Amino acid sequence: MENEKRRAFPESFGSPAPSSTMKLVEIDCGIPFLSEEIVFDILKRLPVKSLIRFRSVCSLWKNLINTPSFISEHLGHSRRQNPSLVFQRNLVGDSLNLYLLDRDLHLRDVHIGPSIDSFRSARIVGSSNGLLCVQIDLRGVFPPTILLWNPAIREVKQVPRSRTINDFRFDCVLGFAFSPIVNDYKIVTTYAETGDVVSGVEVYSLSTNSWKGVEFTALEAISFLSDCVCVNGSIFWVTVKRGLAFDGGDDAYFIVSFDLAMEEFKLIAPPPLSRNIGAKLAVYEDRLAILYYYCSNAVDSRHTFIDLWVICDEGIGGGCDASLSWSKKFTRGPYPCYLHPLTIWRNQIVCDVFAIQTCEDEPGEEEKRSDEMKAGMYLFNLASDDFVVFDSDRYGDNHDVFGYFECLVPLSNIHIKKL
């Protein structure tokens, strides 16, 4: 009988794909037989906290949960089924303050370990595939210290310092993302003298744990204006090109893309953008999008419109392209308040609401909406024009928002050097 029993998982196990012969498993205590595919499928649906506990069930489960194939399958399931948002309050001189909003709109604090919490100047600058990129700005230390952090498994890795750029005159802009093409996480850092154009670029690879310089001739006369977003292995920023506009004007707005696999910069012309329009990059249905938000006129800031533009599939890349096609998906408004879009989450726009309009001179539907909308954080459904407010008292104001989901991606815990 014992000879008929199979191990919980054979040593060659490494893929969730069904096999031609169903293998049955039995754990020591007489638990009923299960196929390895069924066990795999059950485990990949569990939260990271449970999987960490289940590593101690038996060595076979521990080995399975640590395999790259399981980590990848669990990550994919978590991305699809458990998308969350991480909110970061930006308070000068305060330690890192994070909250997580899950898909059911439940809010909870994010545990921050002592290796990060001890720094009052730490802030999140990027999120990708369950990892967070943390920048630490310390007086007298340049370039800034960078950490990679997996909050789910509480692992932190200190990124080695660049030895190329060590001049305090420079400001730096960071981007962080995962490339499925090269299966690697990368950090791109652009350096510029304060308030000036890009004068240096370096890229860090997690797989090699090293930095290298990259070509940046496409960034001639470019100044970065926004935080980045990541789409399908590329990083994007809103920028301004000084004195070299397509139409011959003094300045022009562009979107800069950086392909993590090719390590190349390109310029993309956005939809028409003026100084009176706010712009926020986002991701909509797995494509690059841009949210324009603007008031009905220059004097009245109490009524806001929002436009959603999405880039068309064809034509991305190919250098500096003024004719790249965009599609306007929605225009909504006027909303009887000032809206500041932060991101798109589950095809809804996360917005800060400010400067609420009183309803004394707002008849009809606008009066009703104004009476309902209090200052705080909202989810706006552009398709239905519905909105949901959630517990904004805990957020306060002045914060950043990042997409997030749990993952098992290891960072090989290291000791954080004294800074």
N, C-alpha and C positions, 0 to 999 in steps of 0.2 A: 504493500500500500504506500509506504513511504516513497518508494521509487517512482510512483505515479504522480506524486506531488511536484509541482513546479515551483521554482523560486518566484518571489513576488514580481521581479523583473529580471530578465536575462542580462548578462553583462553587456551584451551588444545593444541593449535598448538605447535609442537616442532619437527616435522620430515618432511623432504621434500618428503617422499615417497607418491605417489599418493594414494588418498583414494578411496573407492568404490563409494562414492557419491560425485560428483563434487560440491564443495562449491563456490558460486559466491560472489564477493566482490564489494562494491561501496564506494568510499571515499566521504566525505561530499559534495564536490562541484559538484556532478553530473558526475564524471568521469565514463566512461562506465564500466560495470561489468567485472571483471576478476576473474578467479579462484585463490585460495590461492596458488596452486601449480605453476601457471604461474607467479604470482608476486614473489614468492620465487625464481623461476628459473631466472627471469630477474635480481633481485637484487644481486644474488650471483655472477653474471658476471661483476658487476661494480667495479671500483677501490675503495680503502678504502676512499680516499678523498671525493668521491661522497656519499658514504654510511654515512659518518659522517654528511654531510649536510642533507641527507634524514632522519636522525633520528628526525629532527624537523618537518617533514611533518605531522606526527600524532603519538600519543602514541603507536598505534598498530604497526606501522613500527619500532618505536624505540625499542619496546619490542622484536620484531622479530629479528632485527639486533643484539641484545644483547644475543640471546639465544645460548647455546652451540652447538645446531644442525646446526644453520645457520653459526656460526663462523667456524665450522668444514667443512661444505660444501663449503664455500667461500675459505677457506684455500686450499682445494683440487683442486678447479678450478684454483686458482691463481698459484699453484705449476705446474699444467699441461700446462696452457696457457700463463703465464706471468713470465717465469724464467728470472732472472736478475743476474748481477754480481756486487758486491761491491768491489771497489779498495781502498786500504788503503796505503797511502804513509808513509814510515817509515823514518821520519826525526827527528834526535835527538834534543830534546828540543822544538819541535814544537807541537802545539795543533793538535787534531785529524783532519785529512784531508781525506775526503771520496768522491768518485764519484760513480755513479750508471750507469751501461750500461744495457739498456733494450734489449729485443729480436730483436728489429729493429735496433740495434747498435746505438741508440741515447744516448748521454751522458748528464748527469745532475748532479749538486751538490746535496749532501745529507744534508738536514737541520740537524744541530746538536744543540740541545738546550743548554741553559746556564749551566744546571746541569752537563753536560759532557764537554762542550767546555771550561769551566774554568780550566780544568786540562791539563797541558802540557805533562803529562806522560801517558795519556790515550791511549789505543790501543785495537783494536778488536782482540780477541783470538778465537772466534768461532761463527758460524751461524747455526741456526736450525729452520725450520718451521716459518721463518719470524722474529725470535728474534735474537738479537746479544748479545754476551757476551763480556763485556768490562773489561779489567784489568787495574788498576791504580797503578803504582809503585811510591811510594813516599819515599824519603829518611827518614829513621828513623821510617818507618811504616812497620810492618810485622805481619801476612801475607798481601799480597797486597789486596787492596779494589777491590771488584768485583761488577759490575752492570749488570743487565739485561735490555735490551733496545728494545722497539718496535718503530722503526723510523716512521712507517706508521701512528700510532695513537699518537706518541710523548709521550709515557709513559716510565718511568724509574723506576726500583726497585733496591734498594741497598741490596745486599745479606749480611746477618749477618756475622760477622767475626767468624772464627774458634777460639776457645779458647784452642785447643789442641796443635797447632804448633805456637810457638811465638819466635823461635830461628832465629837470623839473619844469622846464618851460612848456612841456607838452601836456595836452589833454588827450585822453584816450576814449574811444567808443568801442564797446564789446558786442559781439554777436556769438550766440551759442546754439548749436543744432546737431542733429544726427543725420548722417548720410546713409540711406539704405544701399546705395550703389557700392560704397567702399566699406560698409558695415563699421562705421567709426563715428565717434563723437568728436567735434572740433570746435575750437574757440578762435574767432578771428578778431584781432585788435587793430584798429586804425589809430594812428597818432597824428596829432596836429598841434601846432603852436596855438596858444589860447586864442579862440575866436577866429582862427585862420583855416586854411585848406589842408587837406591830407598831405603828410610828408613822409609817411612810413606805414607799412602793414606787416603784421606777423600772424602766423596761423599755428595753433597748438593742436596736436593729435593725441587723443587719449591712448590709442593703440601703441604709439611709439613713446609717449610721455615726453615729448620734446616740441620745441618751437622751431619755425623756420620762416624766413622772409619770403614774400611773394610779390610778383609784379603788380603794379597799381597804376600804370599809365592811363587807364580808363578813368581814373579819379582826378585827372588834372582839373584844378580850380574848383574842386568839390568840397563843400562843407556839409557835415551831417547835422540833421535837424531833429531826428526822431529816434525813439527806441526801435528795435528790430522786430520782425516777425519771421517765422520759419515755415516754409512750404516745400514739401517734397524734395528735401535735400538741398535747398537753397535758402539763403538769408537775405532779407530785404530791408532797406531803410529809405525814408524820405530825406532828400538832400536838396541843396541849391547849388547851381553851377554859376560861378561868378564870371560875368562878362562874356560868356560863350554860349548864349542861347541859340537854339535852332533857328529862330526867326531874326537873329542878329541883335536882339535886345541886350540890355546890360546883364540881367540875371535871369535864370530859368530854374523851375523846380523839376527834379528828376527823382525817379526811384532807382536806387542802386541795388543790383542783385549780386550775390556772391555764390557761385556754384561750389559746394563743398568737395565734390568729387574731382572736378577739373581745376579747382582753386583759381577761378577766373572771375573778374569783375565785369559787369556790363551795365549799361544805362538803359532805362525804360522811361519813355515819356508817359506821364500820368494823364488822366482826363484833365480838361482845362481847370487850372487852379490859380486863384488870385490870393492876394495878401489878406483879404477879408474872409477867407474860407478856412476853417480848421480842417485838418486832415489827420486821419488815424488809419494806419495799415492794419489789416486783419486777414483772417482766413475764412472763406465761405465755400462750403462744399468742396473742400480740398483744393481750392484755387486761391491765388492771391487776390485780395480785395482791398478797396480803400473806401473809408467812410468820410464823406464831406459833411460838415455841420456848419450852419450859418444862420444868422438872424435875418428877419424879414427886411430890415433896413439898418443902416449904420447907427441910428439913434436908439431904436427899440431893441433891446437885448432880451426881451421877455418872451419872444416867440421864435422858436427854433425849428429849422428844417433839417432833415437828414437825407442824404443821397447815398445809395450803395452802388458802387461800381465794381465789376468783377472782370478780371482780365480774361480774354479769350484764349483758348488752348493754342491756337496757331500763332507762330511768330515770336514766341518768347526766346530770347537769345539773339545771337547774330550781331552783337556789338551795340552801338548807339542807334536806336531806332525811334524816329519821331512818329512813325505811322502805325505803331503797334495798336491793335484793336482792343477797345474796352467796351463792355456792355453795361448800361445802367439798368440795374435790376429793380430798384425801388426808389421812390421819392416819397417821404412822409413828412407831414406837418401842415400847418404850424402847430407845434406843441406850446401850450401856454406856460412856458418856463424856459430856462436855459439848460440845454442838455450837453453833456460832454461824453461822447462815446469812449469806452475803454477797450472793448474787445467784442468779438462775436463768439458766442458759446451756444452750441446746440441750435444753431441757426436763429439765435436771438441776440440782440445787441445789449450788452451790459453798459448801462449809462449812469453817470452821476447827474443828479438833478439839482440845479441851483436857481436862485432868483425867481421864486415862485410868483406868478402873476395872481393878484387878487381877483376875485370873481365879480366885483361890483359892476364892472362895465363889460362883462363877458356873458352874453346871453346864450341860452340854448345849451348845446352839447359842450362847448368850450367852457361854460360856467361849471357844468357838472364835472368835467375832467379836471379843471383847475381846483375844484373843491376836494377832489380825491387825491391829487398828487401833492405830496409833501416832499420837502427836500430829503434826499437820501439816495439809495441805490435801487435801480430798477432793471428788470429784464423787459425789453421791448420786442414783441413779435411783429416783424415787419409785414408778414403775410396777412395777419389778422388785425393789426393795429392794437392788439391787446397789450397790457403791461402788468407786471407783477412786481410788487415791492417786497424786499426782504429786510431782515433785521439790520438796518443801517446804523443804529446807535453804536454798535460795536466797532464799526469801521471808522467813524469820524470822517474827515476829509483828507485830501492830499495823499493818494495811494496809487499803487500800480496793481495790475491784475495779470495773472499768468494762467494759462491752461495747464492742467496737471492730471496725472493718473498714477496709481501705485505701480511699482515694478520691482523685480528682484535683481536688477542689473548690479553686479558687485563693483565696488570701487577699491577693494583691497585696503581696508582701514590702515591708515598710517598715522604716526604721531605728528600733530600740527606743531611746526617749529615755532619757537618763541620769536615774536616779531618786534 
